[in-house]
Amino acid sequence: MTRPALHSIEEAFARAYGIPPAAVVRAPGRVNLIGEHTDYSDLPVLPIAIEQSLFVAAVATEDATVEAASAQFGGAARMQRQGAHAAASWHRYVAGALSQLIDVAPDRGAKLFVSGDLPSAGGLSSSSALTMGVIAALLAAWQQPFDPEDVARRATVAERHVGVESGGMDQAVIAHGRAGNALRIDFRPPARTLVPLPQGLMLVVAYSGEEAPKGGTARDAYNERVVGARIAAAMIADQVGVDLDLPLTLGQVSGVDVVDIIVDGLPEKVSAQEVAHGTEVDLQHLVQLTAANFDHMAKVPVKRIARHILSEAQRVSEAQDALISGDLYRFGKLLDESHNSLREDFRCSTPALDRVCAAMRRAGAFGSRLTGAGFGGYALAACEPAQAAAVIAAATGATGGPAFEVRAADGMALL
């Protein structure tokens, strides 16, 4: 971050509160190259942190009140440390962050100001960047030691309280991303591997024209897929006699011999209630979410969900190999395969996402796919630098944009 940009944030904070901030944190957005909807199954992902970021400035106060304002999001917030109430949608993430800091400086409050150039509600992880930035800025303002791993852990739980039972990919890459590299993240056992991006690869993201909401029907659809993955894991484990740890995840059975054949034998749809009765798995282990319970009688498409997740995990390893070897045509083909699986099996694409992906392929991209949870938001394309202008123009023509290049950047930093 340049000194003029930091000075601009400090000035905006002073205009809002009449005093300078004590800490400023940069929290980048992320683009997931491949490995979509695998993290909550303890299976690998391959994202990058990007240059577009949110910046959270903070100063401590002597009461237990937190004020938050933003140049990017509408409406200021004023909430108590205990039982924080969220009036506007972005306030929910501030309240969620506070819920994970009840053990830290409980008598202190803060003034917060949020700014940045990271697009919101589009699937580039603005919500995770906001939550991570708020937690880190508060800890710094309260003069509390912290490390990125701790911030990521707290932020992951905080976002689940908002209602989406998401995995830990976004927080991990925001904490640990490195310029010029993708970050392969494994969850079982935990590991991180830097994957250098080859020369000649340019990454373009394009907005579909549809927001990627985290509430309402999109939240319910996301959580259905989380529960579907648990159900599939329980059914596979029951067939092969494997005992599962909690939480139930497909990562625990992904190495089973002929798992693909077993998945093809799963029912098209089944309820958690039926599976709990048939496998003697505790029903709550299938349907309990952080902020709610999933409907135990709802029929869930377990075969399609499991087929996508397990095949997508394999594509992560293949994409890693393709990047290391510089095989950009193979990498592009894997992006296309991922999008097809997300559209046909996982069913989280939309006609607008399909349209923008097709337009970027026709313009010369090696491959393209939706990036993020889907149901709207952004698509990703990989192309040569010489084709970037054509790919961006095609994407903008398909949906109205915006479309722009993204580069792998460093993760979160206290400035």
N, C-alpha and C positions, 0 to 999 in steps of 0.2 A: 504494500500500500504506500502511495506517495505521501510525502509530508503535506502538500496542499490538500489532499483528500482527507487526511486525518484532521487537519486544521478546520476543514469545512464541517466535519461532524462535531468537533468541539464547539464551534460557533453555534451550530444548530441546538446543541444541548444548552448552551448558555442563554440563547434566546428563549428557550422553553422554560428554564428554571432560574435564570439569573445567577447561576454559579457554574464553575467548570466541572467536568466529570473527573472522577478519580481513576477510571479504568475504561478502556475501549477494547472490545473483542471483535475480531473478524471471524465470521462463521460462513464458510463457502457453501454454495449449493453443490449438488452432485448430479451426474449423469451415469446411469447404470448401462455399461456397454452390453452386458448379457448376464443372465442369471436372474430372471424375473419371477417373483413369487417363490423363491427357493429358500430365502433366509429364515423364515419362520418354520421351515422343516429341517433346520440345521444342515442345509446343503449350501454349496458355495455360490458366491456372487463375484462379479468383476466390474466394479464401478470406478469412476474417477471423481475427485473433487474438482470443481471448476473455478474460474476466476470470478465469475459473478457471485456476489456475496451479500450477506446482511452484516451490518455493524451495530453493535449494541454498546452504548455508553452508559455508565452508571456512576452514582455517588451514594455513599451510605448516609442514612439518617438515623436519628436516635430514638425513633418510635417504631412500632411494628407495622407501619403502613408502607405500601409500595405503590408508587405512581409510575405510569408508563404512557409515553406519547410516541408518535411515529410520524415521520415524513412520508412513509410509504403506505401505511394502513390507516384507515379512518377511525377517529374516536379515541380520546384519552381514557385511561383507566385509573381508578383509585381503589385499592383493595387491601384488606387486612391479611397479615401473614397466615393467620389461622382461618380456615374456611373461606378462602378467597373466592369471590363470585365474579363470573365473567359475563359482561354485558355484550360486547362485540365478539365476533368469531375469533379474531386474533388474540383477544384477551384470554381465551381458553388455554392457550399455550403458555402464557405468562402464569396463569393460575396453576396449570399442571407443573410448571417448573418449581413454583413455590411449594407445591405439595411434596416435592422430593428434597426440599431443603429445610424441613421442619426441625431437623437435628442440628442445624447450623445457625449460630448467632440468633437465637429465637426472639430476642428483644429488639433487634435492629430492623430497620426498613431501608428503602432505597428509592431513588429517582432514576428512571430508565428512559432512554431515548433510542429508537430504532430507525435506521436508515439503510440505504443500499441500492444495488442495481440488480438484485436477483428477482426475476419474475415470480409472482405469487399465483397460487391456485392452478399451476400448470404441470405439476409433476416433477419439478426440478429440486424438490425437497426444501422449499422455503419454510415449511412448518418445522422440520427438524433443525434447520439452520437457526430459526428463531429460538426454539427451545434450548438448543446447545448454547447459543450466544447469551441468552438470558441467564442460564445457570452459571456459565463461566464468568460473566460480568458481575453477577451478584457475589460470587465467591471472592473475586478479586477486590470488589469494593469493600467487602467485609473483612478484607485482609486475611482470608482463609487459604491455606495451601490446597492445591488441587492438581490433578493430572488429567490429561485428556481421556484416559480410560474411565476414570471416575465420573467425569462429566457425561460421557457417552452412556454409561450404565444408568445414571439418574435420568437422562433425557429419554432413553428408550421406554422406561416405565412411565414417565410423565406423559408421553404421547399416547400410550395405551389407555390412560385415564380419559383421554378425549373421546375414545370410543372405537378406534380402529386397532385391532390386535396385530399390529405390525411387528416385523422382525427387527434385527439390529443393524442392517446394512447401512442405512443412511447415517446413523450416528457414528459408526465405525470409520467410514471413509471421510466424514467431515472432521473427525478427530485426527486421522492418521494419513490422509492423502498426501502425495508428493508430486511436485511439478514434474511433468514429462513421463509419468507412470500411471498405469492402472494399478488398482490394488485388489488382488485376489484375497477374499476374506473367507476363511473356513470357520465353522462354528463348532464342529465336533470331530476331533478336538480343536480348540481355538487356535488359529494361526493366521498370519497375514504375510503375503508375499508381494513384493513390488514387481510389476511386469512392465518393462520399458516399452513405450509406444514407438513403433518403427518410423524411420524417416519415410516421407511420402504418404503418410496417413493423415487425412484431415477429417475431423468430426464436425458434423453440422446437426443442430437441433432445430426443429420446426414445430410451431404451435399448430394444433389441429383446429383451433377456433372454439374448442369446447373446454371448459374448466374441468380439472380433475378433482371433484369434491371429495371431502372426507366425512361427509355426513349423509343422512338420509339413505336412499336406496343404494348409493355407491358404497357407503359404510357397510350396509347389510350384505351386499354382494361380496365384498372383501372378506368379511367375517365368515360367510358361508364357505369360502374356499379354505380358510384356515381350519374350520371344523371338518371339512371334507378331507383335508390332508391327514388330520388326526384319525378320522374314521378309517381311512385307507391303511394307515400304519397299524392300527389295532387289528384289522382284518388280515393283513399280510402276516403279522406276527403270530396271530392265532393259528393260521394255516401251517406255518413252519416251526411252531413251538419255540418262539423267541420271547423272552421276557423284556418288556419295554421299561425304560426309566421314564420319569416325569420331567418335563411335559412330553406327551406322546408326539413323536416326529417321524417323518418318512426317512430322515437321515439314519435312523437306527436300523432300518431294514433295506436300505438302498444297495448294500453289498450282498444281499441274499442271492444265491444261485437262482437263475431263471426268474428273477423278480419281474421282468417284463411279461413273461407268460402268466405269472400269477395276477398281475395287474389286469391283463386282458380278460381274466376270469372273474374280476370283481363285478358286482351289479352296476347297472347304469345309474340307478338312484337307490338310496337307502337312507333311513333315518338313524340318528344317533340312538334313539330308543331301541330300535331293532338290533343294532350292533352291540349295544351294552348287554342286552338280554342274551344274544347269541354267543358272545365271547367272554362274558363275565367281567368285562372292563367296567369300572365305575363310571356311571353316566356323567358325573360331574367332570371327570377328566377329559371327556369329549366336548362338552358344551360350555364349560365355565370360561368366561372371558374376563379380562381385568375389570371392565366397567359394567358388565351385564352377563346374562345367560343367553345362549343361542337356543332357538326353539328346538326342543329335543324330538318333536314329531315331524319336523320339516324334512322332506325328501331332498337329499343332497347328491349331486352327480359325482360320486367318488371315483369312478373309473377315469373319466376325462381329467379330473383334477390331478390324480396320481400320475397319469400318463404324461401330462405336461411337466409336472415338477421333476420327475425322475429323468425325463429326456432333457430337460433344460439344464439340470445339473451336469449331465455329460457334456452338453455344449459349452459350458464354462471351461472345462478342461481342454476341449478341442480349440476353443477360441484363444485361450492362453498360449497353446502351442503355436497357433497360427500367427499370433502377434510376435512371439519370440523368433520365429523363423522368417518373419516378414512376408508371409503368404497372405496378402490382403484380399485376393480373390476368395480364398477359403474363408477368411474372416467375414467377408461380405455375405457369402452363402450361408454361414451360420446365423447371421443377423436375420436373413430372410426366413430360415427355418424356425427361428425363435418366434418371429412375428406370426408365421403360419400356425404354430402351436398355440400361441396366445389367442389367436382369432378363432381357430377351429375347436380346440380342446378346452382351453381355459375360459374362452369367451369374454375377455375383458377388453377387446378392441372395439372400435366404433367405425361406422362408415367414413367419418372424417379422417380418422387415423389411417385406415386402409388407403384412402385416397391420397393423402400426403406421402405415405410410404411409396406407393406406386409411382407418383410423380417424380420423386427423387431418384428412384431406380431408372426410370426412363431418361432422366437427365444425365445419367452416367455414373451414379453411385454404385459402389461395389455391392452394397446391400443396405437394407433399412429395416427398422422395426420400431414399435412403440417403446418408450422408455419410461419407467415409473410404474405405478400400479395399474395404469390403464383407465378405462371408462372415460377417456378424455385426456387432455394434457398434451404432452410433447412426443414427437417421434425423433429418432436418431438415424442419421445416415453416415456411412463411411465412404470417403471418396479421395481421389487424388487432388492435390492443390489446384491443378489446372481446371478441374471440373467443379470447384466449389461455387463459383459465381453462378454457373448454370443450375446446380442443385438448389442453391438458395432461391434463385428466381423461380424455379419450377415449384418449390414448396410454397412460396408466397403466392404464386398464381393459383395454386390448388385450394388454399384455405384463407388467404388474406394475411398470413404471417402473424407474428414475426418469425423469421428464420435467421440463424446466425451461427458462426463458427464458435466452438468451445474448445478450450485447451485444458489439459490436466494441470492442476494447480496444487499448491501446498494446502494442507488442512488448517484447522482453526488455530488462531494465534492471538495472544494477549499483546496489544500494541502499546 
